[in-house]
Amino acid sequence: MSGKLTALVPTFNEEEVIRDCLESVRWADEVFVVDSFSHDQTVTIAREIGARVVQHEYVNSAAQKNWAIPQACHPWVLLVDADERVTPELRDEIRGLLAQGPSYDGYWIRRSNHFMKRRMEHGGWETDKVIRLFRRDCARYEDREVHAEINLPGRLPVLEHPLLHFSFRSFSQYWKKMQLYSDWSASQMWKEGKRAGWISIGLRPVQRFLKMYLVRRGFLDGLHGLVLSMLGAFTVFLKYAKLWELGLRHGRESEL
């Protein structure tokens, strides 16, 4: 049947969140977990719930997903990260779309982002969307180390109902993610020929804070908005500082 769906979930040490994630996609024709050799209970929990689990060595997010997509058993793929949840409303919307026959090869899905148990409605997080529903045989991620998106030509529709996204549950949990993402971002920028100096390290973090807190009205989210905007600024500082470090390692230091 052309309308059958695989829910694809990449994982690595996600025992705190994987059960709720997989429960939210059990309605799919196949639940497929691609695990990067977790050393906690992620795989055990996934198998308990009835998911098909395959382990594959992780290089980066895009490469892992591009390896996994062709392994899906069904023509349509819904990719869900372990810290995301499919709501009943989104489930019913996807079911209805597949039943009637999709007109496009992929669909954007908005994300309802939560920071420390609060839904963020400003600061730029409110406009977040990702291509997560797509045809298995024609959709692949860009060859990037970080922030890769599905490469599908043309304009694609946006589904009405969002994914729930719980990316920031505690500072200890998020710090590990921030460290990894800043490493990947710096590496990607270096490959693209970008370099860091006074302006990028000193001013770009300030620009990010002002954009999130004032321009995108993060202040309307109260103290959560202030903390998130400051963390956004620090993340920008960290990735450019690491890019500067790469320049030092290679004997090149920008003066800008």
N, C-alpha and C positions, 0 to 999 in steps of 0.2 A: 504493500500500500504506500502510495507516494506521500501520504500525510503523516507517516510514522515519525516519531521524534526520539532522539537520544539526548538525555541531559548529561552533559560533560562537565565534570568537576575536577580541576587540578588541585592537588593537595601536597602539603608538606608540614607535618607536625601540627595538625589542626584538631586535635582531640577535644578542645574546648568548644568548638563551634560546628564540627562536621555533622553531628547527629541532626541538629535543627536544620541545617542546609539540606541534607539528603531527604529528610522527612518532607521538606517543602517541594521536592521534585519527584516524589515516589509515583506520581500519576503518569510520568513519562513512560513510553514504551520500553525504554532502556535507561538505566542509571549507570553511567560509566565513570569510574574514578581512576584518574591517572596520577599515581603517587610517586613522589621523588624520593623514595626510600625513607619514609618517616621512621623515627625511632621511638615514637610514642604509640598510643592506641588508635591512631587514625585508621589504619587498615583493618584492624579488628572490628571497629565500630561500623565501618563501611560494609564489610562483609555480613555483619549481623543484620543490617538493614536490607541486604539483598542486592547490593550494587555489584556490578562486574568490576573487579579491581585489577589493574595492570601497573606494574612499577617500571619506571623509565628514568634514566639518568638525566638530571636537570642541567641545562646550559644557561638558558634564560627563558623568560616567560613566553615570548613569541615562538621560540624554537620548540618548546615543550608542547604548546598548543597546536602548532603546525604538525608535529609528529602525531598528536592524539586525534586530530579531527578525522583523518582518513580511516582511523580504526573504529569509528562509530558504526554501529550496525544499521542505522537508519538514515534516510536521505536528508532529514532535517536535524540540526543540532541547536540545542539551547545551552550556551556555555554559562555556567554559574560558578563564581568563586566561593570558597568555603565560608567567607564572612558575609555572604549575601543570602537572601531569602526570596523565594517566589511567593507572592501573595495569592490567595484564592482568586482575586480579581484578575491578576495577570495570568494565572493558570487558565481561567475560563476564556480570556481574550485570545491566548495562543491556541487553545483547543479549537475555538471557533474559526480562527484564521486558517488553521491547517485543514479543518473539515471542509471549508468552502473552496480551498485551493488558492495558495498564495500567488500574488501577481508579481512579486519581486523576489530577488535572490537573497535578500537580507533585510533586517529591520532594526532600527535603533530602539533601545529601551532606556528610558530615563531611570536615574537612580535617586532614591530617597536616602541621603547620607546622614548618618548619625554619629555624633561626636560626644563621647562620654554620656551615653544613654539619652541624648537629646537630638531630635531631628533639627538639622541646620537648614534654615530657610533663607539665608543671605550669605554674603561673603564669597559668592561664586560657586559654592557647592550646590546651590539650588538648580543650576542649569546643566548639571552633569548628565551626560548620556553616553551610551556605548552600543556598538553593534554586537548583539549577543544571540540573536535568532537568525540562522542563515542555512543555506543549502550546503551540505557537506562537500559536494564535489566541485564547488566553484569559489569557495571563500577560504582565504588564508591571511595570516597576520603579516604585517610589514616586518622586514628584517631589521629590527631595532632591539637594543638591549632593554629599553624601558619605554613605557607609554606607547607601545605599539597598538595600532588599531587594525581591524579587518580591512583588507584592501578590496573593495568592491566599487566599480565605477558607477557614476550616475547618482542621482538623488534617491534616497531611500526613505520610506515612511517611518514615523515615530509611533510606537504603540502608546496607547492611552495610559495604561497602568504601569507604575514603576517597580523596579526591584528595590528591596530593602537592603541597605548596605551598612554594615557595622564595622568599619575599618579601624576605628580608634576606640578601643574598649578600655585601655589603661595606658599610662605613660610607659610602663615597662614593656608592654606588648608592642606599642607603636614605635618605641625607640629602635627596636631591632629592625623594623620595617624601614624606618627613616635612614638608618645606616646603610642598608642594602640599596635602597632606591637612590640615595645620593652617590654611592659608588657607581651604580649602573649609569646614572645620568652623566656623571663626570666622564666616564669612559666613552659614552656615546658622543658627547660633545667633542671630546678629543679626536675621535675618529672623523668627525665632521669638520675638523680643522679649526675649531673654536679654541680660544685661549682666555685666561682670566687675569685681570689686573686690578688696579685701584677702583675703577668705575664699577666693574661687575661685582667685586667683593664688597665694596663700600656702599654703593648706591642701589643696586638691584634689590637687596633685601628690604631697604626702606620703601622702595617703589611697590614691592609686593604687599607690605603691610598697609600702606595707604590705599592701594587698590582694594584689598580685601575688606579693610575696616571702614573706610570712608566711601570710596566710589561704589563698591558693591554692598554697602550698608551692613557690614558685619556687626556694627554696634547695636543693631536691632535684635541680635541674638544674645544680648546681655554679656555676662562674664564669659560664657562659652564662646561668644564671638570674638572677644578680646584675646582670649587664650589661643584660639584657633588662628587668628590673624598673626599673632606673634610667632606661633609655631610655623606658619607658612613662610614668614620672613626668615626664620632660622634655617628652614629647609633650603631656601634659595642660597643663603650664605654658605651652608655646608657643601652644597654641590659645586659652587664656584670655588670655594676654598680647596676642595679636593681636585678640581680641574687645575688650579694653580699649583698644587702639589705635584700633579702629573707633569706639568711644565718644568718644575725643578728637577724631577727625576730625569727628564730628557735634556736637561741643560738649557731650557728656554724659559725665560720669565718675561711676561708682558709688562709694559709700562703703562697700560691703559686700564 
